[in-house]
Amino acid sequence: MSRWIVTICRWIFLACVFTSTGCRKLLDVPPPQDQVSTGTVFASDTNALSTLSGMYIQMMDNTRSLLNGGITIYGGLSADELANTYPNIFEDPFRTNTLSPDNLQNAFQYNMAYTLIHTANTILSGLDGATHISAATRAELTGEAKFTRALVYFYLVNLYGGVPLVTTSDYAASALLPRSSAAAVYGQIKADLADAQQLLTDGYVSTAAYSHDRTRPNRSAATALLARVYFYLGSWAQADSAASAIIDNPLYRLEPSLDSVFLSSSREAIWQLQPVHANMATVEGLNFLPVSLVTPPLYYLTNYLLSSYEPGDQRKSSWVRKNLSGKSYSYKYKRAVYDSARIEYNTVLRLGEIYLIRAEARVFLANYTGAASDLNIIRSRAGLPASPATDGSDLLPAIWHERQIELAVEWGQRWLDLKRSGQIDAVLSVNKPGWTSKSALFPIPTGELTKNPNLTQNSGY
Amino acid sequence: MSFKAVAIFLSLLPVMVSAQHLNLRGRGLSFPHVFDEIKKQLGYDIIYTPRNFEDAPDIDVDLKNADIRETLTTVFAGLQLGYHVDNRSVLIYRKVPAEASIYVPLQGQVVSADGQPLAGASITVDSIPVATTAATGSFRIRVKSRMTTVTVSYLGYSSRTVTLSNGFLHVVSLQSSSYTLDNVVVQAYGKTTPRLLMGSVSQVKSADISTQPVGAISGTLAGRVPGLQVKQYNGVPGSAYGFLIRGLHSVAQGTDPLIIVDGMPIAGNNGSLSTIGSGSAQGLMGAASLNSIPLASIASIEVLKGASATAIYGSRGAKGVILITLKQGLAGRLKWCFDVSGGVSHAVKTSSLLNTIQYRALREGAIRNDGISVDSTSAPELFAWDSTRYTDYKKMVMGHSGSIKDARVELSGGDTNTVFLVSGSYHGEGSAFGRGTGQDWKSLYGHLTHQSPGRRFRVDLSGLYSWGNTELPISDLTVLQFSTPNTPSFRNAAGQLQWAYNGIAFTNIDAQYANQYQASLTNQFDHLQVSYEVFQGLSLKGNFGYNRVSSDENSRVPLVGQDPATLPVGHRYYTGNAWHSELAEGFAEYIWKKGGSRLEALAGLNWQQQRSSHSDIFQNGFTSDLQLGMGVGATSTTTDENAIAYRYEAAFGRLNYSLRDRYLLTVSGRRDGSSRFGPGKQFGNFWAVSGAWIFSDESFFRQAGWLSFGKVRASIGTTGNDQIGDNQFAQVYSNTSSTRGYQGQQGVIPQTFANDQLAWEVNYSSEIALDLGFLKNKIVLSAVAYRDWTNNQLVYSSLPAQAGLPGVFSNFPGEVVNQGLEFSLTTHNWVSQHFRWVSTLLLTVPSNKLRRFPNLANSIYAGRLYEGRSLSEITGYHYTGVDPSTGLFNFQDYNKNGVLDPGDRRPGGNPDLHYYGGLDQSFQYRRWQLNIFLEYRVGKGMNPLVMLYQLKPPPGMLGPSMLNNGPFEWLDHWQKPGDKASLQRLTADPSSAASQQANFYPSSDVVLTDASFLRLKSLALRWRLPEKWVSKTGLSNAQLYVQGQNLWTWTKFPVTDPETQDPTVLPPMRMVTMGCHITL
């Protein structure tokens, strides 16, 4: 009997060895058809490039997510330019600057930002192990992924302060990271944009049917964003030279007509985002335009903003409209419903802003003539006379005012400007009853603090 | 050979024959004639080999008052023939010379009642096993005397003790055992009996299944298996059922056990067949592929619980295993069976709804309660519509009777080497929604078994092909019964559908029938088993199978069924799903015996592959029903396609040792690999150990005459779970599907993380059981105590946003414990020649709790799970009734801050069953057979009144937009201070205090209510026609029967059935059928 037990044990042992080694191949299955594995995605140029389309679709798929209306609406509400018509427990706190860490809309903005960062990081890590990708494709993928990562971090650091700096797609390495300093985040942004400048080409990548589109970032988009970053950091000389590189580029010129600035054919656009839904044009058009002249718009412009327009400013007639009940709304985007001609695109970076960046940088570089010249180029397009400001002390407020009007309800520029220029407490304590300076930073969502014990809340929350 | 075997020995029932005498006189009589006379006059069966008399001369006989011996001695005079008289039979043999040695060989053959040789039967002499039968059923032993008493025993058959004499080839026929302890039960990779069973295997026999008129296997199991909870989701024909074996183990994963049909895991398991976007009346769980197996083709169903029974299924056994064994043919002459039945079904356990007068009283009362006058503004429909009109919408929607039709033809037969069975069956069930809606299954089944003449090689081939058709509304119409009773006619005077009357719109029930759902379902099942006995004791077996389950679903929402005022467009959905499963399995079995020791060893390899594919098309925007029918003219078409593969392989082994059939030990192990896990984590090991001691066989117990059987057994082991979805370990991208794409192109986005931690989830289970048989096993009691625990379950855990994706599968740090007691008691209350009464009582007492969970308060499960409580615990406010003074719902303000806030929420009980089971009564009186099965469940369930209060609030709301009728329970509402009512004051104002309180109502513990019930689940009465009638028509058997299902339910549960619990789905149907069964 013992002989048989030995024999049987030997069989079982052999079977175990058999299954654990030789038969492993038998367990190989292809991934589900609606899923593609990382290896497949980065096996060829064509496949790999679809990660970029995926990234932009992800950016544009959820309306009111950070880069698809979120920063514009919630930045606008938080600052002094926008108000919501209908009470909403998630939106009101932005307008009243009483955001709680439990606010779901705030959590959504934060979440979507990191979702995009993860997508960019996954592209970068996917390229690491890929051997069949051409150098040109690799440059395009790396450049656009880094550009996107920099763009998202730019908004994160401005909305929340120093945030966890995730540059890996490995959740085990990223999930419990503590917050980095704002400087470190900016360091990463600058490094990413510098790389993107190197890697991206001067022209715009597009498909045949969309050949004139500027919806994929190019070298100028990286330079323009870099100009903005230097500008925010007070690196005036670098901001000046980066802005000049754009302004001197013959590809870009100010649209003489204010009505053309936000069109997909705009020559002023440095980078635009293409809406992806069938039933809507830009998210701005969808949210800011009332359904009809008798219905109130979802969001209207504050009296403070409206009263800031100088008499004769054509931007008030071209970019602002009033419905029958007297509510004024932003009319930069004039279409809410999708049209097959794709007339309007969500404009992220445009030459108008670059002029104002250079103007302000030149003030700090004591180039007052140049500063006034840049400022007046913008004013003149709006049908305004040249600014009386000529020196450092009055040019700066004049440029800030010009930014308030020119960049109104656009990508949260006003909210970020108020913080950047240090005016926020002074301005908002007048315009917003009960303003406290803690509200300059949004709170880190509660859920994040519970899931990652290493995170700290912004002070005051 | 000196011993020429020439006689046959048969002795059946030990019936005493009174001594009689024979008178016979005649010349030239043949032996057969003489034997006939002996049989006629003396009542003895004469057993002889006709060949021996072929050359025998005719004889002259003159006998008077002769007894049997005298008769035979006389007629055999001078012939080399002898005889042996048994109780009732006479054995006639050719005389042979006696053996000189004192050790004489005794040889014979063991067969079943139908003549099948039984291989492996054991022969004991004086309680010492001396031989087992070979493949031909033959045995040969050496004995000390000419007449030897031997005991022949075989699994599943009653043992027989017979006295054999040398010199004959004895054929010992064994009857299938009638005692529960010796029934054959199927276990993993083999068969055994409850007597020798080491784990928990419960059997439901074909007789219990096929006496129920339902079409679904799952529906026949409820209450019949300790430890198995079956949940019927709704009463719509063809709908799926849910299973839960020994409680909820897992926080996140499914509860379906592994379902194996004839050794082959069924493709898609118990998963839903239907996934169509429009939905169907079958509800979220859809149809189940299990329903495609015709009940009459099932020989038995075994439910395996606990590690010792399931560990050999390793990774997939954690939720239990259901083994379904299909019928095989029997050797013998060609046998035709026909079975035809028909009947009706009705929805029962529905609620009485308010009539128009009651409805209006509530509607108007609510408005007046809020100080508003009842006028054409507050209740416009009362003025616009005929306010006295009454229609019973319950009857209109679900009051139809569905017809049940069953037909089956079966042909079987064969010789000792080859047997076959082929059958064709049809089962159709109409639904309570009427208008031709219903479901049917047609199927063909065949089974062929061949053994080589030496019986060393055996092959079994079976195939089942079922195809079904479902025609149903696209949603469960039951909810429409709550239409207000004064709703105007659905058709105007011209007979056209109308959607509003005098400007007030209503839901047109008639139009709902325009929305059609149609599904074609198929199930193809092929299985081949080959076995070869290399030498005595060692056999090699191979199992190969293929199963394909598919569904093609269409649904249409035409314009004709939609209100033209809403400018509708037509939609069309198509979905195709298919699951293919392939199996290849080989194993070796070795049986070794010496003295009282018996060792069985089993080792094998298994490989399995499953592919599932899905495709769907959604077309929208049809502006004409003609175009919808043809599928042209859609303004948008969305298609989706997916295919998933799954592979699985395993090596397994089992060692089974028994000493004198009294001390038993089993060790089993399995090493499994699954494609659901990433590289390095694909393989897992599972094991189980069990032991049993049949103490009643010990000499000190044999004295106790009342205890005929006693066994104590215990086991511990592990099982696993890989039901986590496919490809979860890999970093994968999914395709985007935005309408416009980016620059016209679609892309891919990351969907999951690479997760190298993803590995087998292991469950531990242990049990201890006592099996007792009293009074010659007339009372058989089995009691099992089990405890299963699971920790480190793989669940989807959410991650901080900074990780980039919402979550990842990771280990669940809590420990879940399921424990319970299972009892089964079978009593043979009365066993006599004409009357037989057997009862079986089953009882399960389960418990489920989260034993510990470190840092629960900081996990995503905070406020949802509680240490020491069930996983199903409900969290909510504590409902304290309707305040008699204010007439409002009242809730406990635990934190005493004057308002109800999340701080007042507490765990408030759970809907787990406290205990459940069934009582089966089987009576047999002469030709009558009656089976009654009662099912009971005791515990709480989800209160349908609360669900209705939320979904279809009591009548009253201002304006024409929210109009509902309700159950008569609504009448018990608070009206004036001091009233003690179950429902608060009615209100018409959404901002009233009552409306505010109503918000807390569904989030309070009042959602739980007593859902205990006792149900007359099935009743079957059969009558066997007298043989003399039957034989005249050339039939061999004919029966008439009446069967009923869900006949009566005793419960306090309101509105709907306590099993389905949801007032918006069709409750289970009461079914009654009549039929006849004939055998040719």
Interface residues (C-beta under 8 A of the other chain):
Chain A: M1 W4 I5 I8 W11 I12 A15 C16 F18 T19 S20 C23 R24 L26 L27 D28 V29 P30 P31 P32 Q33 D34 Q35 V36 S37 T38 V41 N47 S50 T51 L52 S53 G54 M55 Y56 I57 Q58 M60 D61 A107 Y110 N111 A113 Y114 T115 I117 H118 T119 N121 T122 V163 P164 V166 S169 D170 Y171 S174 A175 L176 L177 S206 T207 A209 Y210 D213 T215 R216 Q274 P275 V276 H277 A278 N279 Y338 P445 G447 E448 T450 K451 N452 P453 L455
Chain B: A588 Y590 W592 K594 S597 L599 A601 A603 G604 L605 W607 S613 D640 E641 N642 A643 I644 A645 Y646 R647 Y648 E649 A650 A651 G653 L655 G669 R671 G673 S674 S675 Q682 F683 D726 N727 A730 Q731 V732 Y733 S734 N735 T736 S738 T739 R740 G741 Y742 Q743 G744 Q745 Q746 G747 V748 I749 P750 Q751 F753 A754 S798 L799 P800 A801 Q802 A803 G804 L805 V808 N858 I860
